[in-house]
Amino acid sequence: MRNHRKILSTIFFVFGVLDLFGWIGMGGWQSGEWLYLFYTVFFIVTGLKIHNNTTGANLFGTVASIIYLFSFPIGSIIGIYGLWYFLFNREE
């Protein structure tokens, strides 16, 4: 189960960082798209929380997985995988 935790933390962190670069690239600080910045920071923090197994990691991971469900098709796969891990695997 530790491998699944590593995979999910990496996915959330990397996609959060890539989204952050996208926000910077599209001039998010000038166009006023600050909600997207909070979205990207949420995924970066989620990846770090899951990686370090800190308090609230499962809650953050579950919320991030639900958000990813609406991003078809890759995000849906990630969301289902995350929900499977966070809701049905309680071995740690």
C-alpha angles and dihedrals in degrees: 000000000000090000091056090051090051093048094049094046090051093048094050093045097046094045089047092052092046090050089049091053088048090052090051092045094053091050096251093168090059100040095050098241094146095145088066089054090055088049092054094044089050091058093046091051090046091054091050093046092051092046093051093038092228129164113297095019093126092048093048091046093050092049092047090049091052090050090051091054090076094056102085130233110357095025091051090055091049090047093051091046091049094047090048090054100042098041104036106030112068100156097117 
